[in-house]
Amino acid sequence: MKLHISSEFRKVALINYAIPAEVVEKYLPKHTKPDFLNGLCMISLVGFQVNKLKVADVKLPFLKDFEEIDLQIYVRRFDGAKWQKGVVVIHRILEQPGSAILANTIFKTNYHALPTNSAVEETQEDIKMIYSWQYNDLQQKFWVRSNRLAGPYNKDSEAAFFLDRPFGYLQSGEKTYEYGLNHVDWHLYSVEEYSVDVDFSRQFDPAFNILNSQTPHSVIFTEGSTVEIGENVEVTS
């Protein structure tokens, strides 16, 4: 049985920061290199709603829709003919402990089960999307507010750097795995306001303390779409 995943990723918010490449070096799977945006190494705090999740085309009856919060970096890998653009999720948060254990075991992911919450506040003029979670005694939260008009982005734009990532990479032990990420081009909302109240050093890694006082390089908000996630395939070069 092929263990591919299909789902809907909705209300996807990305808070993007520039970070020294040496800080994220230890998170790079073998055979990948940092991908730079105009010379900058980037890291993103991402929140999205996961709906209608299926594994191998089967809806899991015990699994409800949920929100997920990721911390991810951007990489590339030379496949022998061309450079592949990819993403590495170095930390994933969701609220369902059983699902986290199952995903970490079967798919070799790195989910952490924490109490999470998301809320959509909509008016005729705008949309506000809020993501929050509880880490020990610490309430973590970020939100974005945009107008309701979403449109396509230019393929040479900064948004394309973050969103046009046809592959994901992860490392399990000494092995590196590649999986496909397939979805239609996402239309972007115009972000008008945002807020980030997250302690990156306590939640993720003390080395990320530099993000606590840093203004985001950019903020992206998109409605999202159905996403197909392929099987893990080991890569050796």
Residue frames as a rotation matrix with the C-alpha (Angstrom) as fourth column:
MET 1
0.576 0.818 0.000 0.00
0.818 -0.576 0.000 0.00
0.000 0.000 -1.000 0.00
LYS 2
-0.338 -0.670 0.661 1.34
0.634 -0.681 -0.366 3.40
0.695 0.295 0.656 -0.95
LEU 3
0.035 0.295 -0.955 1.35
0.970 -0.241 -0.039 5.75
-0.241 -0.925 -0.295 2.03
HIS 4
-0.748 -0.191 0.636 0.70
0.412 -0.884 0.219 9.01
0.520 0.426 0.740 0.20
ILE 5
-0.448 0.555 -0.701 -1.39
0.673 -0.307 -0.673 11.70
-0.588 -0.774 -0.236 1.88
SER 6
-0.505 0.350 0.789 -4.09
0.491 -0.636 0.596 13.98
0.710 0.688 0.149 0.52
SER 7
-0.201 0.408 -0.891 -5.59
0.895 -0.293 -0.336 16.85
-0.398 -0.865 -0.306 2.44
GLU 8
0.507 0.296 0.809 -6.80
0.546 -0.837 -0.037 20.42
0.666 0.461 -0.586 2.26
PHE 9
-0.474 -0.619 -0.626 -4.45
0.869 -0.445 -0.217 23.07
-0.144 -0.647 0.749 3.64
ARG 10
0.341 0.716 0.609 -6.56
0.715 -0.618 0.326 26.15
0.610 0.324 -0.723 4.35
LYS 11
0.958 0.061 0.281 -5.88
-0.078 -0.885 0.459 29.67
0.277 -0.461 -0.843 5.63
VAL 12
0.444 -0.879 -0.173 -2.10
0.883 0.462 -0.080 29.26
0.150 -0.117 0.982 5.29
ALA 13
0.968 -0.175 0.178 -0.14
-0.205 -0.964 0.169 32.02
0.142 -0.200 -0.969 7.03
LEU 14
0.404 -0.906 -0.124 3.65
0.851 0.422 -0.313 32.28
0.336 0.021 0.942 6.72
ILE 15
0.961 -0.266 -0.081 5.73
-0.194 -0.851 0.489 34.61
-0.198 -0.454 -0.869 8.91
ASN 16
0.721 -0.677 0.149 9.12
0.579 0.470 -0.666 34.77
0.381 0.567 0.731 7.19
TYR 17
0.844 -0.515 -0.149 12.44
-0.232 -0.602 0.764 35.72
-0.483 -0.610 -0.628 8.76
ALA 18
0.513 -0.818 -0.260 16.02
-0.307 0.109 -0.946 36.03
0.802 0.565 -0.195 7.56
ILE 19
0.903 -0.235 0.360 18.38
-0.273 0.333 0.903 33.97
-0.332 -0.913 0.236 9.69
PRO 20
-0.012 -0.972 -0.236 22.15
-0.969 -0.047 0.242 33.24
-0.246 0.232 -0.941 9.54
ALA 21
0.394 0.175 -0.902 22.72
-0.642 0.755 -0.134 30.06
0.657 0.632 0.410 7.56
GLU 22
-0.616 -0.725 -0.309 24.96
-0.272 0.563 -0.780 28.62
0.739 -0.397 -0.544 10.26
VAL 23
-0.553 0.480 0.681 22.05
-0.794 -0.055 -0.606 28.65
-0.253 -0.876 0.411 12.72
VAL 24
0.514 0.855 0.070 20.00
-0.765 0.494 -0.413 26.22
-0.387 0.159 0.908 10.63
GLU 25
-0.157 -0.666 -0.729 22.92
-0.914 0.378 -0.149 24.14
0.375 0.643 -0.668 9.35
LYS 26
-0.874 -0.242 0.421 22.33
-0.425 0.800 -0.423 21.32
-0.235 -0.549 -0.802 11.85
TYR 27
-0.032 0.952 0.303 18.77
-0.283 0.283 -0.917 20.91
-0.959 -0.115 0.260 10.54
LEU 28
0.101 0.028 -0.995 19.83
-0.989 -0.103 -0.103 20.29
-0.105 0.994 0.017 6.93
PRO 29
0.787 0.136 0.601 19.25
-0.103 0.991 -0.089 16.68
-0.608 0.008 0.794 5.81
LYS 30
-0.291 -0.921 0.258 22.22
0.108 0.236 0.966 15.12
-0.951 0.308 0.031 4.06
HIS 31
-0.560 -0.086 0.824 22.47
0.803 0.189 0.565 15.97
-0.204 0.978 -0.037 0.35
THR 32
0.577 0.718 0.390 20.60
0.772 -0.635 0.025 19.28
0.265 0.287 -0.921 0.76
LYS 33
-0.682 -0.731 -0.008 21.88
0.713 -0.664 -0.225 22.85
0.160 -0.159 0.974 0.85
PRO 34
-0.204 0.615 -0.761 20.24
0.418 -0.648 -0.636 26.09
-0.885 -0.448 -0.125 1.98
ASP 35
-0.103 0.257 0.961 18.28
0.947 -0.270 0.174 27.88
0.304 0.928 -0.216 -0.72
PHE 36
-0.613 -0.283 -0.738 18.79
0.585 -0.790 -0.184 31.65
-0.530 -0.545 0.649 -0.53
LEU 37
0.535 0.768 0.352 16.42
0.844 -0.469 -0.260 34.50
-0.034 0.437 -0.899 -1.27
ASN 38
0.743 -0.320 0.587 18.56
0.015 -0.870 -0.493 37.32
0.669 0.376 -0.642 -2.67
GLY 39
-0.244 -0.969 0.038 21.44
-0.166 0.003 -0.986 36.08
0.955 -0.247 -0.162 -0.55
LEU 40
-0.319 0.213 0.923 19.31
-0.936 -0.225 -0.272 35.56
0.150 -0.951 0.271 2.59
CYS 41
-0.850 0.124 -0.511 18.72
0.190 0.979 -0.078 32.26
0.491 -0.163 -0.856 4.37
MET 42
-0.355 0.835 0.421 15.04
-0.742 -0.525 0.417 32.13
0.569 -0.164 0.806 5.32
ILE 43
-0.929 0.230 -0.291 12.98
0.354 0.784 -0.510 30.45
0.111 -0.576 -0.810 8.02
SER 44
-0.491 0.834 0.254 9.18
-0.456 -0.494 0.740 30.54
0.742 0.247 0.623 8.31
LEU 45
-0.853 0.469 0.229 6.64
-0.053 0.358 -0.932 30.11
-0.519 -0.808 -0.280 11.07
VAL 46
-0.766 0.552 -0.329 3.63
-0.366 0.046 0.929 28.59
0.528 0.833 0.167 9.33
GLY 47
-0.660 0.650 0.377 0.07
-0.204 0.328 -0.923 28.05
-0.723 -0.686 -0.084 10.49
PHE 48
-0.651 0.505 -0.567 -2.65
-0.651 0.012 0.759 26.28
0.390 0.863 0.321 8.52
GLN 49
0.057 0.765 0.641 -5.84
-0.803 0.417 -0.426 24.28
-0.593 -0.491 0.638 8.91
VAL 50
-0.913 -0.343 -0.221 -5.70
-0.408 0.775 0.483 20.62
0.006 0.531 -0.847 7.87
ASN 51
-0.013 0.987 0.159 -9.06
-0.793 0.087 -0.603 19.37
-0.609 -0.134 0.782 6.57
LYS 52
0.823 0.530 -0.203 -10.26
-0.538 0.615 -0.577 16.10
-0.181 0.584 0.791 5.00
LEU 53
-0.190 -0.981 0.027 -7.02
-0.955 0.191 0.227 14.25
-0.228 0.017 -0.973 5.63
LYS 54
0.923 0.385 -0.017 -6.70
-0.376 0.889 -0.263 10.89
-0.087 0.249 0.965 3.87
VAL 55
-0.187 -0.959 0.215 -3.89
-0.777 0.278 0.565 8.34
-0.602 -0.061 -0.796 3.98
ALA 56
-0.962 -0.176 0.209 -3.69
0.004 0.756 0.655 6.06
-0.273 0.631 -0.726 0.94
ASP 57
-0.692 0.722 0.003 -7.09
-0.299 -0.290 0.909 7.49
0.657 0.628 0.417 -0.11
VAL 58
-0.090 0.648 -0.756 -8.68
0.720 0.567 0.400 6.35
0.688 -0.508 -0.518 3.18
LYS 59
0.063 0.209 0.976 -10.32
-0.471 -0.856 0.213 8.84
0.880 -0.473 0.045 5.54
LEU 60
-0.739 -0.398 -0.544 -9.20
0.275 0.559 -0.782 8.04
0.615 -0.728 -0.304 9.08
PRO 61
0.182 0.983 -0.009 -12.37
0.433 -0.072 0.898 7.88
0.883 -0.168 -0.439 11.21
PHE 62
0.415 -0.055 -0.908 -10.64
0.908 -0.039 0.417 8.81
-0.058 -0.998 0.034 14.48
LEU 63
-0.598 -0.786 -0.155 -8.95
0.752 -0.618 0.231 11.89
-0.277 0.021 0.961 13.01
LYS 64
0.578 0.779 -0.244 -10.79
0.667 -0.623 -0.409 15.20
-0.471 0.074 -0.879 13.09
ASP 65
0.498 -0.382 0.778 -9.79
0.465 -0.640 -0.612 18.33
0.732 0.667 -0.141 11.20
PHE 66
0.550 -0.403 -0.731 -7.04
0.739 -0.173 0.651 20.21
-0.389 -0.899 0.203 13.01
GLU 67
0.921 -0.390 0.004 -4.64
-0.352 -0.837 -0.419 23.13
0.167 0.385 -0.908 12.85
GLU 68
0.567 -0.820 -0.076 -0.91
0.823 0.561 0.085 22.65
-0.028 -0.111 0.993 12.42
ILE 69
0.898 -0.416 -0.143 1.96
-0.400 -0.907 0.132 25.00
-0.185 -0.062 -0.981 13.21
ASP 70
0.702 -0.686 0.192 5.31
0.710 0.653 -0.265 24.40
0.057 0.322 0.945 11.51
LEU 71
0.533 -0.681 -0.502 8.76
-0.434 -0.729 0.528 25.91
-0.726 -0.064 -0.685 11.62
GLN 72
0.710 -0.166 0.685 10.43
0.572 0.704 -0.422 25.34
-0.412 0.691 0.594 8.27
ILE 73
-0.037 -0.789 -0.614 13.53
-0.292 -0.579 0.761 26.18
-0.956 0.207 -0.209 6.26
TYR 74
0.875 0.382 -0.296 14.16
-0.329 0.021 -0.944 26.22
-0.354 0.924 0.144 2.50
VAL 75
-0.054 -0.903 0.426 16.63
-0.196 0.428 0.882 23.97
-0.979 -0.036 -0.200 0.73
ARG 76
0.580 0.151 -0.800 17.71
-0.815 0.100 -0.571 22.68
-0.006 0.984 0.181 -2.65
ARG 77
0.148 -0.519 0.842 19.13
-0.164 0.827 0.538 19.36
-0.975 -0.218 0.037 -3.81
PHE 78
-0.180 -0.290 -0.940 20.91
-0.971 -0.103 0.218 18.47
-0.160 0.952 -0.263 -7.04
ASP 79
0.537 0.534 0.653 19.31
-0.460 0.834 -0.304 15.30
-0.707 -0.137 0.694 -8.42
GLY 80
-0.142 -0.683 0.716 22.07
0.451 0.600 0.661 14.67
-0.881 0.416 0.223 -10.99
ALA 81
-0.225 0.131 0.965 20.41
0.960 -0.137 0.243 16.74
0.164 0.982 -0.095 -13.70
LYS 82
-0.111 0.271 0.956 18.96
0.107 -0.953 0.283 19.85
0.988 0.134 0.077 -12.05
TRP 83
-0.978 -0.183 0.100 18.46
-0.053 -0.247 -0.968 21.58
0.202 -0.952 0.231 -8.73
GLN 84
-0.130 0.952 -0.278 15.25
0.626 0.296 0.722 20.65
0.769 -0.080 -0.634 -6.90
LYS 85
-0.568 0.029 0.822 13.64
-0.481 -0.823 -0.303 23.24
0.668 -0.568 0.482 -4.64
GLY 86
-0.079 0.527 -0.846 12.38
0.505 0.753 0.422 21.90
0.859 -0.394 -0.326 -1.35
VAL 87
0.203 0.224 0.953 11.36
-0.706 -0.641 0.301 22.60
0.679 -0.734 0.028 2.20
VAL 88
-0.502 -0.339 -0.796 12.42
0.357 0.757 -0.547 21.05
0.788 -0.558 -0.259 5.50
VAL 89
0.505 0.691 0.517 9.97
-0.345 -0.388 0.855 21.22
0.791 -0.610 0.042 8.38
ILE 90
-0.512 -0.843 -0.166 12.14
-0.127 0.265 -0.956 21.17
0.850 -0.468 -0.242 11.48
HIS 91
-0.961 0.276 -0.033 9.30
0.074 0.138 -0.988 21.29
-0.268 -0.951 -0.153 14.01
ARG 92
-0.517 0.856 -0.020 5.58
-0.075 -0.022 0.997 20.43
0.853 0.517 0.075 13.68
ILE 93
-0.945 0.278 0.174 2.89
-0.197 -0.055 -0.979 21.07
-0.263 -0.959 0.107 16.27
LEU 94
-0.333 0.927 -0.171 -0.60
-0.335 0.053 0.941 19.58
0.882 0.370 0.293 16.42
GLU 95
-0.217 0.331 0.918 -3.00
-0.963 -0.226 -0.146 18.73
0.159 -0.916 0.368 19.22
GLN 96
0.768 0.631 -0.109 -3.63
-0.617 0.775 0.140 15.02
0.173 -0.040 0.984 18.66
PRO 97
0.050 -0.844 0.534 -1.07
-0.858 0.237 0.455 12.88
-0.511 -0.480 -0.713 20.53
GLY 98
0.274 0.098 0.957 -2.12
0.113 0.985 -0.133 9.60
-0.955 0.145 0.259 18.91
SER 99
0.964 0.116 0.240 -1.85
0.251 -0.097 -0.963 11.07
-0.089 0.988 -0.123 15.43
ALA 100
0.594 -0.804 -0.009 1.53
-0.802 -0.592 -0.078 12.59
0.058 0.053 -0.997 16.22
ILE 101
-0.040 -0.602 0.797 2.92
-0.553 0.678 0.485 9.25
-0.832 -0.422 -0.360 17.37
LEU 102
0.509 0.324 0.797 1.47
0.391 0.739 -0.549 7.47
-0.767 0.591 0.250 14.33
ALA 103
0.992 -0.124 0.009 2.83
-0.054 -0.500 -0.864 10.03
0.112 0.857 -0.503 11.88
ASN 104
0.353 -0.920 0.169 6.27
-0.921 -0.309 0.238 10.07
-0.167 -0.240 -0.956 13.49
THR 105
-0.025 -0.328 0.944 6.43
-0.269 0.912 0.310 6.27
-0.963 -0.246 -0.111 13.35
ILE 106
0.466 0.318 0.826 5.10
0.585 0.590 -0.557 5.67
-0.664 0.742 0.089 9.85
PHE 107
0.871 0.001 0.491 6.17
0.423 -0.507 -0.751 8.80
0.248 0.862 -0.442 8.00
LYS 108
-0.001 -0.958 -0.288 9.34
0.995 0.029 -0.098 9.59
0.102 -0.287 0.953 9.99
THR 109
0.244 0.171 0.954 8.09
0.240 -0.964 0.112 13.09
0.939 0.202 -0.277 10.74
ASN 110
-0.728 -0.575 -0.372 8.72
0.543 -0.153 -0.826 15.22
0.418 -0.803 0.424 13.82
TYR 111
0.105 0.870 0.481 5.31
0.031 -0.486 0.873 16.10
0.994 -0.077 -0.078 15.22
HIS 112
-0.949 -0.258 -0.181 4.93
0.203 -0.062 -0.977 17.44
0.241 -0.964 0.111 18.76
ALA 113
-0.072 0.992 -0.107 1.54
0.684 0.127 0.719 17.17
0.726 -0.022 -0.687 20.44
LEU 114
-0.931 -0.146 -0.335 0.53
0.344 -0.663 -0.665 20.41
-0.125 -0.734 0.667 22.20
PRO 115
0.039 0.980 -0.195 -2.81
0.761 -0.156 -0.629 22.12
-0.647 -0.124 -0.752 22.87
THR 116
-0.922 -0.345 0.177 -3.54
0.364 -0.610 0.704 24.23
-0.135 0.713 0.688 19.79
ASN 117
0.106 0.971 -0.214 -6.27
0.587 -0.235 -0.775 26.52
-0.803 -0.044 -0.595 18.59
SER 118
-0.910 -0.284 0.303 -7.20
0.413 -0.545 0.729 28.49
-0.042 0.788 0.614 15.48
ALA 119
0.016 0.928 -0.373 -9.90
0.588 -0.310 -0.747 31.04
-0.809 -0.208 -0.550 14.79
VAL 120
-0.682 -0.107 0.724 -11.16
0.696 -0.399 0.597 32.84
0.225 0.911 0.346 11.70
GLU 121
-0.121 0.628 -0.768 -12.74
0.467 -0.647 -0.603 36.26
-0.876 -0.432 -0.216 12.15
GLU 122
-0.694 -0.076 0.716 -14.40
0.719 -0.126 0.683 37.49
0.039 0.989 0.142 8.96
THR 123
-0.108 0.683 -0.722 -16.22
0.090 -0.717 -0.691 40.66
-0.990 -0.139 0.016 8.01
GLN 124
0.833 0.447 0.326 -17.35
0.375 -0.023 -0.927 41.96
-0.407 0.894 -0.187 4.64
GLU 125
0.839 -0.522 -0.149 -14.04
-0.531 -0.729 -0.432 43.79
0.117 0.442 -0.889 4.32
ASP 126
-0.091 -0.995 -0.031 -11.38
-0.897 0.095 -0.431 41.57
0.432 -0.011 -0.902 5.83
ILE 127
0.752 0.153 -0.641 -10.24
0.056 0.954 0.294 38.22
0.657 -0.257 0.709 7.25
LYS 128
0.090 -0.732 0.675 -8.28
-0.965 -0.232 -0.123 37.74
0.247 -0.640 -0.728 10.47
MET 129
0.622 0.010 -0.783 -6.65
-0.043 0.999 -0.021 34.35
0.781 0.047 0.622 11.01
ILE 130
0.280 -0.456 0.845 -5.35
-0.946 -0.281 0.162 33.48
0.163 -0.844 -0.510 14.47
TYR 131
0.425 -0.231 -0.875 -3.13
0.089 0.973 -0.213 30.54
0.901 0.013 0.434 15.42
SER 132
0.130 -0.387 0.913 -2.18
-0.931 -0.365 -0.022 29.78
0.342 -0.847 -0.408 19.03
TRP 133
0.408 -0.035 -0.912 -0.85
0.151 0.988 0.029 26.94
0.901 -0.149 0.408 21.16
GLN 134
0.824 -0.074 0.561 0.22
-0.559 -0.256 0.788 26.22
0.085 -0.964 -0.252 24.70
TYR 135
0.251 -0.816 -0.521 3.81
0.114 0.559 -0.821 25.27
0.961 0.146 0.233 25.53
ASN 136
-0.574 -0.329 -0.750 4.21
0.738 0.190 -0.648 24.48
0.356 -0.925 0.133 29.23
ASP 137
-0.032 0.569 -0.822 3.14
0.774 -0.506 -0.381 27.72
-0.632 -0.648 -0.424 30.92
LEU 138
-0.706 -0.389 -0.592 3.68
-0.036 -0.815 0.578 29.78
-0.708 0.429 0.561 27.77
GLN 139
0.448 0.859 0.247 0.87
0.400 0.054 -0.915 30.92
-0.799 0.509 -0.319 25.47
GLN 140
-0.723 -0.691 0.000 2.19
0.234 -0.244 0.941 31.25
-0.650 0.680 0.338 21.91
LYS 141
0.355 0.929 0.100 0.22
0.567 -0.129 -0.814 33.14
-0.743 0.345 -0.573 19.26
PHE 142
-0.835 -0.446 -0.323 0.38
0.077 -0.675 0.734 34.84
-0.545 0.588 0.597 15.89
TRP 143
0.214 0.945 0.247 -2.25
0.603 0.072 -0.795 36.31
-0.769 0.319 -0.554 13.59
VAL 144
-0.915 -0.380 0.133 -2.63
0.332 -0.524 0.785 38.00
-0.228 0.763 0.605 10.24
ARG 145
0.137 0.953 -0.269 -5.35
0.327 -0.300 -0.896 40.28
-0.935 0.034 -0.353 8.88
SER 146
-0.891 -0.404 0.209 -5.96
0.294 -0.163 0.942 40.82
-0.346 0.900 0.264 5.17
ASN 147
-0.323 0.811 -0.488 -8.57
-0.868 -0.459 -0.190 42.07
-0.378 0.362 0.852 2.76
ARG 148
0.211 0.553 0.806 -10.86
-0.219 0.830 -0.513 39.51
-0.953 -0.068 0.296 1.14
LEU 149
0.865 0.092 -0.493 -9.48
-0.494 -0.009 -0.869 39.78
-0.085 0.996 0.038 -2.40
ALA 150
0.207 -0.801 0.562 -7.00
-0.048 0.566 0.823 37.05
-0.977 -0.197 0.078 -3.33
GLY 151
0.852 0.053 -0.521 -5.01
-0.506 -0.174 -0.845 37.01
-0.135 0.983 -0.122 -6.56
PRO 152
0.826 -0.564 0.022 -2.17
0.538 0.776 -0.329 35.15
0.168 0.284 0.944 -8.32
TYR 153
0.591 -0.722 -0.359 1.49
-0.173 -0.548 0.819 35.95
-0.788 -0.422 -0.448 -7.73
ASN 154
0.653 -0.472 -0.592 4.30
-0.726 -0.169 -0.666 36.46
0.214 0.865 -0.454 -10.21
LYS 155
0.938 -0.279 -0.207 6.54
0.290 0.957 0.022 33.41
0.192 -0.081 0.978 -10.64
ASP 156
-0.025 -0.979 0.201 9.58
0.517 -0.185 -0.836 35.66
0.856 0.083 0.511 -10.24
SER 157
0.373 0.272 0.887 8.27
-0.461 -0.775 0.432 37.18
0.805 -0.570 -0.164 -7.02
GLU 158
-0.625 -0.574 0.529 9.34
-0.715 0.148 -0.684 36.64
0.314 -0.806 -0.503 -3.44
ALA 159
0.202 0.793 0.575 6.12
-0.886 0.398 -0.238 34.72
-0.417 -0.462 0.783 -2.80
ALA 160
0.740 0.056 -0.671 7.21
-0.490 0.728 -0.480 32.13
0.461 0.683 0.566 -5.37
PHE 161
-0.361 -0.932 -0.042 10.38
-0.574 0.258 -0.777 31.47
0.735 -0.256 -0.628 -3.36
PHE 162
-0.669 0.119 0.733 8.29
-0.696 0.247 -0.675 30.37
-0.261 -0.962 -0.082 -0.38
LEU 163
0.174 0.936 0.306 5.33
-0.683 0.339 -0.648 28.70
-0.710 -0.097 0.698 -2.09
ASP 164
0.704 0.050 -0.709 6.80
-0.649 0.452 -0.612 26.98
0.289 0.891 0.351 -5.16
ARG 165
-0.366 -0.774 0.516 8.37
-0.909 0.415 -0.023 24.03
-0.197 -0.478 -0.856 -3.35
PRO 166
0.319 0.596 -0.737 7.62
-0.788 0.599 0.143 20.75
0.526 0.536 0.661 -5.16
PHE 167
0.111 -0.334 -0.936 9.59
0.251 0.921 -0.298 18.62
0.962 -0.202 0.186 -2.68
GLY 168
0.733 0.005 0.680 9.94
-0.645 -0.309 0.699 18.12
0.214 -0.951 -0.223 1.03
TYR 169
-0.011 -0.807 -0.591 12.99
-0.125 0.587 -0.800 16.61
0.992 0.065 -0.107 2.74
LEU 170
0.737 0.157 0.658 13.49
-0.662 -0.030 0.749 14.96
0.138 -0.987 0.082 6.10
GLN 171
-0.309 -0.874 -0.375 16.22
-0.576 0.485 -0.658 13.05
0.757 0.013 -0.653 7.85
SER 172
0.825 0.479 0.300 15.67
-0.544 0.526 0.654 9.91
0.155 -0.703 0.694 9.91
GLY 173
0.681 -0.691 0.241 18.84
0.363 0.605 0.709 8.63
-0.636 -0.395 0.662 11.52
GLU 174
-0.383 -0.895 -0.227 21.50
0.075 -0.275 0.958 8.70
-0.921 0.350 0.172 8.84
LYS 175
-0.500 0.259 0.827 19.01
0.844 0.359 0.398 8.54
-0.194 0.897 -0.398 5.97
THR 176
-0.732 0.296 -0.614 17.53
-0.317 -0.945 -0.078 11.41
-0.603 0.138 0.786 3.93
TYR 177
-0.362 0.711 0.602 14.07
0.810 0.560 -0.174 11.09
-0.461 0.425 -0.779 2.41
GLU 178
-0.949 0.144 -0.279 12.40
-0.268 -0.834 0.482 13.12
-0.164 0.532 0.831 -0.32
TYR 179
-0.361 0.885 0.292 8.64
0.753 0.462 -0.468 13.39
-0.549 0.051 -0.834 -0.84
GLY 180
-0.710 0.141 0.690 6.58
0.539 -0.523 0.661 15.22
0.453 0.841 0.295 -3.44
LEU 181
-0.449 0.613 -0.650 4.34
0.384 -0.525 -0.760 18.20
-0.807 -0.591 0.000 -2.67
ASN 182
-0.846 0.192 0.498 1.70
0.480 -0.133 0.867 18.90
0.233 0.972 0.021 -5.28
HIS 183
-0.042 0.886 -0.462 -0.97
0.704 -0.302 -0.643 21.60
-0.709 -0.352 -0.611 -5.29
VAL 184
0.446 0.263 0.856 -2.38
0.819 -0.506 -0.272 24.26
0.361 0.822 -0.441 -7.58
ASP 185
-0.638 -0.642 0.426 -0.88
0.448 -0.759 -0.473 27.73
0.626 -0.111 0.772 -7.44
TRP 186
-0.094 0.585 -0.805 -2.20
0.977 -0.100 -0.187 29.46
-0.190 -0.805 -0.563 -4.34
HIS 187
0.174 0.227 0.958 -3.77
0.437 -0.890 0.132 32.89
0.883 0.395 -0.254 -4.61
LEU 188
-0.654 -0.565 -0.504 -2.55
0.712 -0.232 -0.663 35.47
0.257 -0.792 0.554 -2.11
TYR 189
0.680 0.716 -0.157 -4.46
0.716 -0.604 0.351 37.80
0.156 -0.351 -0.923 0.15
SER 190
-0.005 -0.640 0.769 -2.98
0.143 -0.761 -0.632 41.24
0.990 0.107 0.096 0.72
VAL 191
0.027 -0.058 -0.998 -1.77
0.966 0.260 0.011 41.28
0.259 -0.964 0.063 4.33
GLU 192
0.362 0.216 0.907 -2.71
0.128 -0.975 0.181 44.52
0.923 0.051 -0.381 6.07
GLU 193
0.228 -0.253 0.940 -1.72
-0.917 -0.381 0.120 43.78
0.327 -0.889 -0.319 9.65
TYR 194
0.381 -0.121 -0.916 -0.08
0.142 0.987 -0.071 41.01
0.913 -0.103 0.394 11.68
SER 195
0.407 -0.313 0.858 1.20
-0.893 -0.333 0.302 40.19
0.191 -0.890 -0.415 15.15
VAL 196
0.258 -0.405 -0.877 3.67
0.066 0.913 -0.402 37.60
0.964 0.046 0.262 16.43
ASP 197
0.297 -0.154 0.942 3.87
-0.937 -0.238 0.256 36.73
0.185 -0.959 -0.215 20.13
VAL 198
0.926 -0.088 -0.368 6.10
0.053 0.993 -0.104 33.66
0.374 0.077 0.924 20.06
ASP 199
0.451 -0.833 0.322 9.16
-0.743 -0.150 0.653 32.78
-0.495 -0.533 -0.686 22.12
PHE 200
0.700 -0.183 -0.690 11.20
-0.522 0.528 -0.670 30.99
0.487 0.829 0.274 19.46
SER 201
-0.343 -0.939 0.036 14.07
-0.702 0.231 -0.673 30.14
0.623 -0.257 -0.739 21.80
ARG 202
-0.497 0.210 0.842 11.91
-0.718 0.445 -0.535 28.36
-0.487 -0.871 -0.071 24.40
GLN 203
0.537 0.837 0.105 9.64
-0.605 0.468 -0.644 26.66
-0.588 0.282 0.758 21.90
PHE 204
0.963 -0.076 -0.260 12.12
-0.192 0.483 -0.854 25.53
0.191 0.872 0.450 19.27
ASP 205
0.368 -0.921 -0.126 15.84
0.856 0.389 -0.342 26.10
0.364 0.018 0.931 19.90
PRO 206
0.454 -0.243 -0.857 17.86
0.547 -0.683 0.483 28.59
-0.704 -0.688 -0.177 22.01
ALA 207
-0.627 -0.750 0.210 19.72
0.602 -0.294 0.742 29.49
-0.495 0.592 0.636 18.81
PHE 208
-0.275 0.616 0.739 16.48
0.802 -0.277 0.529 30.97
0.530 0.738 -0.418 17.47
ASN 209
0.051 0.235 -0.971 16.48
0.839 -0.538 -0.086 33.65
-0.542 -0.810 -0.225 20.18
ILE 210
-0.859 -0.448 -0.248 17.52
0.242 -0.783 0.573 36.13
-0.451 0.432 0.781 17.49
LEU 211
-0.636 0.682 0.361 14.03
0.471 -0.028 0.882 35.84
0.611 0.731 -0.304 16.01
ASN 212
-0.082 0.666 -0.741 12.34
0.993 -0.007 -0.116 37.04
-0.083 -0.746 -0.661 19.21
SER 213
0.056 0.031 -0.998 13.29
0.314 -0.949 -0.012 40.65
-0.948 -0.313 -0.063 18.60
GLN 214
-0.878 -0.474 0.069 13.42
0.173 -0.181 0.968 40.53
-0.446 0.862 0.241 14.80
THR 215
-0.020 0.851 -0.525 10.86
-0.639 -0.415 -0.647 42.10
-0.769 0.322 0.552 12.49
PRO 216
0.273 0.156 0.949 9.64
0.437 0.859 -0.267 39.57
-0.857 0.488 0.166 9.90
HIS 217
-0.807 -0.585 -0.080 11.12
0.124 -0.301 0.945 39.94
-0.578 0.753 0.316 6.45
SER 218
-0.689 0.666 -0.288 7.67
-0.572 -0.255 0.779 39.32
0.445 0.701 0.557 4.95
VAL 219
-0.582 0.618 0.529 4.24
-0.228 0.500 -0.836 37.88
-0.781 -0.607 -0.150 5.78
ILE 220
-0.820 0.309 -0.483 2.19
-0.436 0.211 0.875 35.76
0.372 0.927 -0.039 3.35
PHE 221
-0.503 0.737 0.452 -1.44
-0.288 0.350 -0.891 34.71
-0.815 -0.578 0.037 3.69
THR 222
-0.738 0.221 -0.637 -3.24
-0.607 0.194 0.770 32.44
0.294 0.956 -0.009 1.24
GLU 223
0.282 0.931 0.233 -6.50
-0.959 0.276 0.059 30.48
-0.009 -0.240 0.971 1.17
GLY 224
-0.546 -0.549 0.633 -4.62
-0.530 0.811 0.247 27.28
-0.649 -0.200 -0.734 0.25
SER 225
0.113 0.525 -0.844 -6.03
-0.946 0.316 0.070 24.27
0.303 0.790 0.532 -1.60
THR 226
0.975 0.102 0.196 -6.01
-0.138 0.974 0.177 20.49
-0.173 -0.200 0.965 -1.76
VAL 227
0.130 -0.988 -0.079 -2.48
-0.991 -0.132 0.015 19.15
-0.025 0.076 -0.997 -1.32
GLU 228
0.951 0.040 -0.308 -1.08
-0.087 0.986 -0.143 15.78
0.298 0.162 0.941 -2.38
ILE 229
0.280 -0.872 0.403 1.94
-0.934 -0.149 0.325 14.54
-0.223 -0.467 -0.856 -0.42
GLY 230
0.467 -0.124 -0.875 3.90
-0.538 0.745 -0.393 11.67
0.701 0.655 0.282 -1.93
GLU 231
0.932 -0.175 -0.318 5.67
0.326 0.787 0.524 8.74
0.159 -0.592 0.790 -0.34
ASN 232
0.561 -0.827 0.019 9.05
-0.598 -0.390 0.700 9.10
-0.572 -0.404 -0.714 1.33
VAL 233
0.926 -0.377 -0.027 11.79
0.229 0.614 -0.755 8.04
0.301 0.693 0.655 -1.08
GLU 234
0.565 -0.781 -0.268 15.33
0.353 -0.065 0.933 7.65
-0.746 -0.622 0.239 0.20
VAL 235
0.915 -0.398 0.064 17.96
-0.120 -0.420 -0.899 9.75
0.385 0.815 -0.432 -1.58
THR 236
0.696 -0.708 -0.120 21.63
0.613 0.498 0.614 8.92
-0.374 -0.501 0.780 -1.39
SER 237
-0.466 -0.856 0.223 23.21
0.871 -0.398 0.287 11.85
-0.157 0.328 0.931 -3.21
